[in-house]
Amino acid sequence: MYFNWTPIEFRPPPELRGEGGSAEVVIVGGGPVGLAMALGLARFGVRSIVVEARGTISEGSRALAMSRRSMQILDQLGVGERFMEKALTWSAGWTYYGTQIVHEMNIASPANEKHGQTNLQQCWAEQIMLDRIQAQDLAEVRFHSKVVALRSDADGVTLRVSTPEGDYDLRAGYVVAADGPRGVMRKLAGIEYQGASFAQRFVINDILTDISLPVGRRLFFSPPYLPGKTVLMHKAPFGMWRLDFQLMDDQDAEEEMRPEKVHARIVEHFKLLGLPAEYQLLLTSMYRANALSLPTYNAGRILFAGDAAHQVPIFGGRGVNHGYADTHNLAWKLGMVMRGISDARILDSYTQERRGAILDTLADLSKTTLFITTPSPGLSLMREAVLSLSVQEAFLDQLFDPYASAPYNYTDSPLNGPSEDLLFSGGTAVGAVIPDCPAAVGPARLYDLFGPHFTCLYFAGSAGDGTHLPELGRLCKGAVPLVCIVVGNADLAKEFRLRSFDGGPLLADLLDAAPGALYLLRPDNRVAARWINFDSTGIGNALAIAAAISGRSL
């Protein structure tokens, strides 16, 4: 069976029995972002309640494509292995103009990385995360529960929740709004999106079929049956394929979603591929490209994540991936605040870092979105001219390969500490995500050592001594959760009761690290500071800054 969308039974919460109700954090929205947020907070020991208006898991593929970074995050949430049991990985893509291939892309991951581009339907993603939540005690999900009002004050937020058996109040120290672009929280908080909405629409179709084509993304410009428009085609697990057909500007969306119109387009597409039109239509929906963001992602004690905070065009598979990145950024900061370790001002960095990433993506995708959707006759003419040239000239890779864009680094984050970043000639700069690395021997990987804490990577090397390790050990026993990992000298690590990792010469090469170098990593795997040579004062200061410790002394 592809997926069993069984209605989820409503279970009256204690609040409806007059027992009162509160939570450290309430998450509004039980889609992939809300569920990931609950799992992220649980890693830091923070209890949360997820309220979801629907009575079942999402239908269809929806947020299908997941990046390597998202898979790293899902691993740390404890669900990555379950995802990969069902998911499909890919790295190839083909772009057609009419019936001719004009571009091929390869986005295979570097050899040091565990994950690559991964497809798994949203219904399965939600089910896996829901199963994980229900197997532990620090989060619960309440379906059939719709937020209808809120009241915010200096100490927290009170939500009015409507259910099939009555309404109740739910109090929380903080609320994370992950209820999507049409959710209620943005409206109740009185915050509006800023940006652009594109008039062009796509009819999305999930189909089951046995066609055997190489796995990857296929992008069709001006196919013979839809001249001047675009079709996207992706393979997903369980024999499912997704076909996204752009509508003509004057076509009525409701009319074009009628079964006979949908089937006619699918049959024409199979004919284009030279394949028999043998398939089962599972689901049809409509999509409009938007490039929108809230002006702030934290409004007092209400924080926004995923599509509730921003809407990103689907081209390049960024939507849910930005949502997972939001939760990975926010969970550790909110966890540190709730545990009394960090000052609440650390939450201001959430907007600065994540909104910066979104605006960078929107700027990057604007040319791709305009090229794919052609919202004006002039752009249509330009695109046809460019595509005609691309038959013989390979100069438009940046338009055809939106997946290959450079990652966004938090180079101007207020959490970046003083360091010797500029003295490195390579490696991972401050604000960037650290690469993964396999151990020189055995199945272990660097990312296996990361947890709900800051991490210090100290490159001792075979000739390293233990002069600096007592100071690192002292910092590991401080208020800020910190784990020190000695790289390249297991005996030294054992002597000082610290963890070790042997990445061989590969990790030192990836990080441009000679013996004596040190990297300080945030709980979301980004570099907070780095040093060519050990600097105990600098490390303590950088840790205090990255954790937003009042007074900045450890």
C-alpha positions, 0 to 999 in steps of 0.5 A: 500500500502506498500510504494509509491515510487513517483519520486520527482519533480525537483524544480530549486533553486534560484541559477539557476536564478542568485540570488547567493546562500549560507547556514550556512551548506550544507549537502551532502546526503539525506538519513536517516543520512543527513536528521537527520543532518538537523533536528538536526541543526534546533534544534539549529537554524542553517539553512541547505540545503540538496543536494541529487543526487537521485530523490526519497526516498530510496527503500527497507528495507536497514537500518532496525533496530534501537536501543533504543538510536536511538529512543531517538535521533529521539524523540528529532528530533521531529519524534519519535512518527511518527516512532512508529506509523509505526514501530515494536518493538522486543527483542527476537532472535533465532539461529539455527544450521541446523534445531535445535535451539542452542541459544535464546536471550532476549534483552528487555529494562530495565523498566525505558526506553521508547524504545527498539529495533525497526524495520522500513524500511529505505524508511519510515524513510526517508519519515517521516524525509522529511515530518518534514523538509518540515514542518519548515523553517530551512532546505530544501532538493534539490533532483536531485542535485549532487555535482561534485566539491568543493573548500575549504578555510579558511572561508568556502566551495564552492560546484559545484552542477549539476542539470537537468537544469544546474550547480550552485555554493553553498557556505557554512560555513561548509559541512557535507558529509553524502553521503554514502560509494560510495559518492563523498565527500570522493573522492573530499576531498582526504580521503581514508577508512582504515580497512578490507573488507570481501569477503563474500556476502549476497543477501538481499530480501524484501518479503511480506508474511502473515506468523505468527512467533514470532517477532524477529531476526532469524539467521540460520547457515548451513541450509540444503539447504545452508550448511556451510553458513548463513541466517538472517531473520527479520520481518518488518512492513507492512507484510514485512520480510527480508531474507539475504542469504550468497553466496558460495565463488565461486558463481557469485553474478549477477547469484545468483540474477536472479529471479529464483535463488532468488525464489528457495532459498526463497522456500527452506527457507519456507520449512525449517520453515514448511510454505507454500511459499506464498509471493511477492518479492519486492526487491533484492540487494547485500551486502558485509561486510566492517569494515572501517573508515576514519582516521578523520571525520573532514577535515577543514570545511568538516565533515563526518557522517554515512557511508561516515565516516565509514562502519560497518558490519550489524550484530548487527544492528549498521550501521544507529544507528552509523549514528544517533549518529554521527549527535547527536554528531555533530549537537550541536557542529556545532550549538554552533560554528555557533552561536559564543558560542563555539570555532571551536576546539570543532569540533576536539572532534567529530572525537575523540569521534565518531571514538573511538566509531566506532573502538570499534564497529569494534573490537567488531564485528570482531569476530561476522563477522568472525564467521558468514561469515567464510572467510577461510576454517579453520574458517569454520571448527572451526565454525562447531565444535563450533556450534556442541558443542553449541547444548549442551553447552550454552557458545557462547552467545557473538557470537550470541548476537551482539545486547547486546554489552555494549555501548561506553562511551566517557571516554577520551573526552577532553570535560569532566570536572573536577568532583567527578566522582570517588566518586560515587559508581554507577550511570552514569559515565562521558562520558556515556549516561544518562538513561531515567526515568518515572516521579513518577506521570503522563506520563512525562519522564526525556528525555522530558525535554532535549532540544538544551541546556546543562542540570543541574540535581540538586538533592534537595530532600525533605530536600534540601534547596535553598542555591545553586540555585541562583548560578545555576540560574546565570549560566542558564543566561550565554552565554552557553545555560543551563537549571537547573532541580531540582529533588525531590522538586517542591516547591523549583524549583518554588520558584527560577523559575527553572524547576523540575522533580519528578522521585521518588526514581528510578532516584536517584537510577539510578544515585546514587544521594543523596540530594546535588548531581549534574549532568551536561549533554551535549546537546547529553545527555551524562554526562559532569561532576558530583558531590556528593556535589554542587561545583559552581566553578567546575560546571562553569569550567566544563560547559566552558570546555564542551562547548569549551569556549575560556578562560574557564570563565563564 
